[in-house]
Amino acid sequence: TAAGAAQPSQAAAAAAKATESGKGPASPEGPGKGDGDRRAEPQAGGNSMNPEDAEEFFNLLRTLDKDRESIKRAMVYAMDRVQYAADLVDFVAQSLTLAETPVPTKMARLYLASDLLYNSGSTAVRGASAFRTLLEKSLPAVFASFRDLSSTLGRLSAEHLKEDLTRLLEVWDRWAVFHPQYLERLRGIFLGSSGA
C-alpha cells in the first residue's frame, strides 16, 4: 500500500483548478464499465501530456455529471491514453482536493477514479495497472479532503457523504483492487481516526 499521498505538480494543480467552472453533478447509480477491447499505447504512465490533450481532458472533467455516460467518456479517454497515466491521475486527484469543489462534482470525479480502478485490471489495455498504482498514492489526500469537506456540511449532508464513501469502499473491497488494510486506512482518514 502507499505510504502517503502523491505530490502533484504545480502545473497539474493550476490546471485542475481551472476545471471548476462546470456545474456540480450528482453521483451515478454505480460505476460504468469500459470497452474491454480498446487498446492503448504500450508504455504506461511516464509521458507528459501535450497542452491540447490536457485541455481536452479538463473539459471532460468540467462536464462530468450524474449521467454514467459522461463518466464513461472521461474514463475511456484516460484508458486510451494510458501512457499519460501519471498526468491524468494527477489532474483527477487535484480536482478532487480543491476546497471549493461542490460535493456532487467531487462525487462524480471520484466515480471516474473508481471506473479507472475497475478497468485497471483490464488485460486488453497494456499498462492499465498504472492507474491503480498511481491512484493508490493519491487517494489518502483525496479522502482527507472529503473529511475536511464533511466538517463544513450540515448533519444530514455529512451523513449522506459518509454513506456514499462507505458504499464505494465496500465496492472496492469486492473488486479486490486494494488490500483490505489500505481500504481501512482510507476509511480512517475520512473518519479522522488515521492520518493522511
N, C-alpha and C positions, 0 to 999 in steps of 0.2 A: 504494500500500500504506500501511498505518497506520504512523505514526511511533512509536507506543507503545501501552501498554495503557490501556484505559478506566479512569477513576476512578469506581468505584461509589459510590452514595450510602450514607450511614450506615444509612438505613432498609433498603436492599437488603442490606447486609452483615448486619444483625441478623436480617432475615427469612430470608436464606439459611442462616444458622447454625441457625435453628430447624428446618430440613429434616433435620437429622442424626439424627432418631430412627428412621429406617427401616432395614431390613436391606439389606445390600450385594448387588447383583445381579452377574451375570456378563455379559460383552459378548455382544450378539446376533451372529448369523451375518453380518449385514450391515444397512445402513440400510434402513428401510422407505420406501415411497413414500406420499405424502399423497393426499388426494382432490383430483384436479385441478379438479373443478367446484365446489369450495367457494369462497364469496366472502366477503371481509372488508370492513370499513369502508374508505372511500377514503382517509382521512387516516392516513398511516403514521407510527408511531414516537414522536411527541412528547407524547401524552397520558399522564396518570398513572392507574394502575390504582386502583380503589377497594379498600378492605381485603378485601371479600368475594371479589372476583375474584382478588386476590393470594393469599389463603389457599387458594383452590381450586387455583391453580397450584402452590403449595408442597406441597399434598397429593399432586399428581401427581408432583412431584419426589421426595417421600418414598417413594413406592411404585414407582418405576421399578425394573424388574428385567430379567433376560435375555430375557424374552418380548418379541418385537418389537411385539406389540400394545400393550404397556404404553408403549413409547417412541412409538409412533404416536399413541396417545391424547393424550400431552403435546404432541406436535408439532402435531396438528390443533387442539388447544385454542389454542396460540400463533398458528397461522396464521389462525384465526378471529378473533383479536384483534390484528391487525397494527397497529392504531392505538396499541397499548401496547408496541410492539416494543422501545423503549428500556428499559422496566422489565423486560420478560421476559428480554431478553439479560443485563441487569444481574443478575437473580436467578440465571440459569443460570451465568454466569461466577463469581459469588460462591460458588455451591455447588460449583464445580469447583476453587476455590482454597483451600478450608478444609483446613488441615493434617490434621485428624483424620478426614477422609473416607476410608473404605476404598477400596482400588483398584477392586474390582468396581463400587462405586457411582459412582466417578469415571468409569469407562469407560462405564457406562450413560448418564450425563449428557452425556458427550462425544458418544456416538452420537445423543443428542437434538439437540445442537448441529449435528451432521453432517446430520441429517434436515432441520433448519431451513435449512442451507446448500443442500441439494439442492433444496428447494422454494422457495428464494428467487428462483429463476428462473422461477417459475410466472407465466404471463400471465393465469391465471384468478383470481389474488388480487392486486388492486391494492395496490401499496406493499410487496409481499413482499420486494423487493430491500433494504428497510431492514434485514432480518435479516442479510444478507451484510455490509453496510456496518458494522453495529454489532458483529458477531462479529469482523470483521477487526481492530477496535480492541481487542477483549478477549482474543483468542487468545494473544498473546505472554505475558501474565500467566498464562494457563492452562497453557501449555507450560512456563513457568518453574516453576510449581507441580508439574507432573509430574516435572521434573528434580529438584527438591528431594525429592519423594517417592521417586524411584528410588534416591537416595543412602541411603535408610533401609532398603531392601529387601535380601534375600539375592540372591546372584548369579543364580540361576535365575529368581526372580521379577522382578528388574530386567531380565533379558534378555527375558522374556516381555512385559513392559510396552513395552520398546523395539520389539519386533516388532509389537505391536498398533498403536502410534503410527505406525510406519513404513508399515504397510499402509494406515492411514487417510489419511496424507498422500499416498500413491500414488493412492488413490481420489479425493481432492480434486483431484489433478493431472489425472486422467482426466476429471473433471467440468468442469475449467477454471473453477472458481469463483473462484480466486485466481491472480495472476501467479506463475509458477514461482519467481521470486526471493523472493517472500513466503513460499512454502512452504519454501524452503531456509532462510530466516530462522527459521521455526518449528522446523525440524529442528535448526538450530544452537543455538537456545535450549535445546532439550531435551538436546542432547549437551554443552552447556556451552561451545560454541565461539562463541557470539554472545550479546550482552547483550539482556535483555528490555526 
